Amino acid sequence: MAAVLETIETVGEATDKYKHGFVTEIEMDRAPKGLSEDTVRFISAKKNEPEWLLEWRLEAYRHWLTMTEPMWARVGYPPIDYQDSYYYAAPKSDADRPKSLDEVDPALLDTYAKLGIPLKEQEVLAGVRNVAIDAVFDSVSVATTFKDRLEKDGIIFCAISEAIQNHPELVKKYMGSVVPTSDNFYAALNSAVFTDGSFCYIPKGVRCPMELSTYFRINAAETGQFERTLIVADEGSYVSYLEGCTAPQRDENQLHAAVVELIAMDDAEIKYSTVQNWYPGDEDGKGGIYNFVTKRGICEKRAKISWTQVETGSAITWKYPSCILKGDDSVGEFYSVAITNNRQQADTGTKMLHIGKNTRSRIIAKGISAGKSQSTYRGQVRMNAMAHGARNYTQCDSLLIGDECGAHTVPYIESKNQSARVEHEATTSKVSDDQLFYCRQRGIPEEEALTLIVNGFCREVLQELPMEFAVEAQKLVGISLEGSVG
Amino acid sequence: MNILSIKDLHATVDGKEILKGINLEMGAGEVHAIMGPNGSGKSTLSYVLSGRDGYEVTKGEVLYKGENLMKMLPEERAQAGVFLAFQYPVEIPGVPTVTFLKQAMNSVRKARGEKELDAFEFKKIMDARLKELSIVNDMVRRALNTGFSGGEKKRMEVLQMAMLEPSLAILDETDSGLDIDALKTVADGVNALRAEDRSMLVITHYQRLLDYIVPDHVHVLSAGRIILSGDKSLALELEEKGYADIVAAAA
């Protein structure tokens, strides 16, 4: 098998397009193909879950059966056969789950090393990065670092399957409280078959001393990944959280339907950053991840939730990280860079629901389209009747590279309060030949010039990322745009 | 060997011939002025030399330090030491000037097989150049040329020239859009960069720039050809008589 692995990697390097397109050969434990109540029971049993959770899953599944796939997004793809996919795949060694990093399958650690994730705490302590990481591989959370350090502050950061076992009261109370099982087609599907993800709880008044981070990786073929993340920031606490995603290069499409729920209690602040780099498919649109994600947070009084996303991967992105601004004086922010190239399609944006008084929201969305791709910003701002003095500012900028791509902006604005203020600005521009020539005349090669110009265009958003990841994101911008000029 | 040798250069834009047989020899350290009425092909010449798309050379040759310049990509020409100070410097929003300068310098160094500069080494060089040219630090922190005044944009071109240390600098109507004070400042910057190993091709419509940047040679360009060459007194003569008389006399 090693030879096969090597070949795949070499091919990946030769094409030099998608740097994470390798496959790790590990024995997998899988549920039978297809989706039924039995699949749901299988997953729940595998995870040794309590009865209430199985019921919760089954209810979600039954509801899902009554729902239809949303078709309103500006994306096109052949119908998905939900019976033609695996809903559970775990590295086999999970049967006797590793107790420490030393027991983790070396092949897995290798994979993470390739991804540039220093799982070993020693490396982290050596100053590589001061980040606690939970790594999810296919369906299972593999290892969480820095747990001991975090526990000193009373912070819980672990796989959600672990939280279900060890902190059932917290999970039961909050899971599904922001994104109900019946919320939408993909959220219902996720609720029925989610396999793992991260859980985080920050106690009252605690400022989390380091970045928390989850890396998701889809590895197994024909497998869907359904992770679930739940972050609860208790009163007056603060946490900054980052997720990164990659997947191997495969010809078929793979489904990823995650749910992320954030709860920011009074005076709490959650900063949630995503660098999404799932495999986008090849130049002709073959393969790639279908990324259908539901992310939402709720803000109590004076709380703040800030979403920052850099979306460069996936064949299709369907994603609207949202804020429910329930508490008075709460704040929601959404900073987004979405880059599409070749035949990628992205329909992404946010929802800001202003309920409390003097709530504020700010939306900065930058869409970059190259090749034959299509990029859509879709955003909703709603001022409820009681949202006195609420304010929103939205800015949507689209940048086009070449003349075969498209950019679209679809804002939905609804105000039921006279004193609420909503501002929306939108621009569309092209990378001009003048700009490229100017850079080249100073000695900067064409592709680097394009990266520089696009990074400038995204700057407002990229600077919202935690420092450690801003540099990576800038490089990613360059990689995503390879082959789009000249 | 001359730094630049242009022989019978013909070039078209959108199929229309603009340059109709230019001949020009420039030695190291020389400053040549090219003057001419609007539409004579001045800017076309600067774009052909720097390699802009859409300018097609149909005949003749251009040797730069003995190499065929026309075969090189725009960035390769820049890396080899050809610098164009733009008539209209381009705005690049969101890219801090300092980032741009560092990337440009390191691209050039990399191409020449020199070690790339780290942030500290780069800053040291930049600070020294800023001081020499009396440019305030604030300017390099702003996005490149974005919202700059006409004078600031031209000073930025001079700063870039100072940092990239070209062997051949082409100044395309550097005086356009400048009031007399700004013109003096920019000219002072250019004069400070005159050196034995740096040739300059100063393209201008008006004589007044040449009061400050005094050329060794002056050429008059008309309808895509150099019709008259002389020393700096030719510029003064032009100023006095106007292009029409000179062109008519030369024809």
Interface residues (C-beta under 8 A of the other chain):
Chain A: S432 D433 D434 Q435 F437 Y438 C439 R440 Q441 R442 G443 I444 P445 E446 E448 L452 I453 N455 G456 F457 C458 R459 E460
Chain B: S50 G51 R52 D53 L73 P74 E75 R77 A78 Q79 F83 L84 F86 P89 V90 I92 P93 G94 V95 T99 F100 Q103 A104 M105 S107 V108 A111 A143 L144 Q160 L164
